[in-house]
Amino acid sequence: MSIPESSPFRNIFYEYYPTVRRKLAALVRDEAAADDLAQEVFLRLYRNPPDNPATLGAWLHRVLTRIGYDYLEKRARDRKLQNKQEMMYKGEAASESGEETLMRRLDQEEVQAWLDRLPERDRQALLLRYSGYSYAEIAEELNVRPPLIGSLLQRATRKLQATASKAMARQD
């Protein structure tokens, strides 16, 4: 998409971008992330500008603050999840016997096989949810409206349970 040289949006972008980027860099303390987040702020402005142009500065500040905090929350969740996984791995590695390790791997392979039988969207939704993603983040990843995520996850869980039941019945 190309924006005409005389576009009001282009003028607003050039006027406010340095300030928006500087505030985001101070908030998230990551220069590269600040660049990406500033682009997200202006993408939202382009797609859904404020009703009153006189409130543009306040609107930009509110949006950049929300985007910055969302980024920090996601980063904290990711860090927490990674720490949890590392702790689990360290705990399992220290306490598991060879037989327990083998059984855990077989269980993981079995669950992965069940997941592989699901439709792609269902598999992705379940993997994202159990990786710690919020409903809003799952909706964004899958390009689905957020209100639909709960139903999508319930259906995917039922499909996974049915697949597991069928597989276990065949083993008996």
Protein Blocks (a to p, Z undefined) as FASTA:
>chain_A
ZZdfklmklmmmmmmmmmmmmmmmmmnopaklmmmmmmmmmmmmmmmccfblklmmmmmm
mmmmmmmmmmmmmmmmmmmmmmmmmmmmmmmmmmpcfklmmmmmmmmmmmmmmmmmpcfk
lmmmmmmmmnopafklmmmmnopafklmmmmmmmmmmmmmmmmmmmmmmmZZ
